[in-house]
Amino acid sequence: MNNSKIWTRDVIEANKENILLSLKEDPLKRDGLLANFVLQLSEAQGSLIVSLDAPWGSGKTFFVKQAKMVIEKNDIDDDLWKRIGANWNDEEASKTQDLIPIYYDAWANDNETDPILSILYSIAENEENVKGRVNIPKKINWRKHLTNAFLFAVKAGFGSTATAGAKLLKETKDSWRGPELLIKYENQRKANRNLHMTIARFFKAIRESYCQSFGDDEKRGEELERKKIVVFIDELDRCRPDFAVRLLERIKHYADDGHVIFVMSTNLNELQHMINNVYGEGFDAARYLDRFFDIHMVLPPVKDYALFSLLGIPQNDMEDTALRSIVQYFKMSFREASRYLKWYRMVRFPENDLIRQEKQYGWTLCRQYIFPYMIALKLLNPSRYEAFLSADLQECEAFSDFLKSAIPDYIKKYFFSYTEKDTQSEEWNLAKKIQDVLQALWPIDNTWDGSIDDSTYRDGNLEVRRSYGHDMLERLSLIAN
């Protein structure tokens, strides 16, 4: 076990250097999936909103930024680009170059007043988002498009104007025929249409800026028709709930464009919780999201062999094998596994503490299996961690299932004395034996005064001392969510 990465961040920064390195080395073994994803985007037809679904810490940000870099073909050399698109034919490779990628971090911008205006402004403020490729022939008049968009947004009732409209409605009470209200309503509808058209012109101007055809209107028109914008909206499930909901609704109502594809990387379960936070627990969030997303794509979890290689967990000894088993058992994402290993490295017992006195099996069970299992519980589910400390039978059964998957039968026999006849008996129960062990480690009074005679449980080769439980809790107190 390599301890050189204890004090590091849990997340590898998704900057240009790391994105490029990940494309070259493909540590998560996703280059094939990435190539297919880019190809599907290039062949998509019409206005689409795509959800890229995966749990937190699964590498969604890296994946969409890799896609953006491959599409731009600006920071990667030809050999790497050809390797990634090795299965594309010439026509397919050409189609990918008609895509115009834009990246927008929703979480970083959720303090903005309105999401659609924030997206437009972010594109204009960071021209490199749509100018990633070299030799773009036409410069866009950002100020003109943004001024019009902001003007019509205010007239449509975004922000303070919406408050004024609500006040007017309250003042006119039930008199919906009141001329002030009708005029207000008509102006708002007109502003909504104008805002939609302004956003469409904004995106068309971006597409036009990428057209290379000159002097031939027909060819230029054909090239313009081929150009498609892909807006990668990242971290949607980490935004303020109200901002996330407004972003979805604004895009559906104001950015419906046949040449624009929105890809929203998110955790759909978390996004549903956010929607319920806005509209109430009884609201059907899943059905609501189906109104917005045309295509659901699931980013598959990282394969175990790739995850262990990236995290530096070999399969050399009992300790590494146990850690691999725990990561697999809890189905940890890359970020969860990375944090878990950092915690483990912080509090693990030293190598020379492997054998305590003459009864080593009890301490080995604690050090190699119970202790790292508890770290995972504390990281992923603190309530289960507390139940485990209390020797809750359900948690003992869960730990029993883990041991059955993690330890070969011949090793389990060193820890728990049993025969084949025992396992077939209704009276023999591994979960109950584990419960006895946990109750010995942490009795109800949960105290140990440091006395010499602290042995509380014996079963064949297994001897468990109260001091083991004390020492494990002392180390576990150093880590917390």
Buried (B, 14 or more C-beta within 10 A) or exposed (E): BEEEEBEEEBEBEBEEEEBBEBBBEBBBBBBEBBBEBBBEBBEBEEBBBBBBBBBBBBBBBBBBBBBBBBBBBEBBEEEBBEBBBEEBEEEBBEBBBBBBBBBBBBBBBBEBEBBBBBBBBBBBEEEEBBBBBEEBEEEBEBEEBBEBBBBBBBBBBBBEBEEEBEEBBEEBEEEEEBEEBEEBBEBBEEBBEBBBEBBBBBBBBBBBBBBEBEEEEEEBEEBBEBBBBBBBBBBBBBBBBEBBBBBBBBBBEBBBBEBBBBBBBBBBEBBBBBBBBBBEEEBEBEEBBEEBBBEEBEBEBBEEEBBBBBBEBEEEEBBBBBBBBBBBBBEBBBBBBBBBBBBBBBBBBEEEEBEBEEBBBBBBBBBBBBBBBBBBBBBBEEEBBEBBBBBBBEBBBBBBEBBEEBBEEEEBBBBBEBEEEEEEEEEBBBBBBBBBBBBBBBBEEEEBEEEEEBBBBEBEBBBBBBBBBBBBBEBBEEBEE
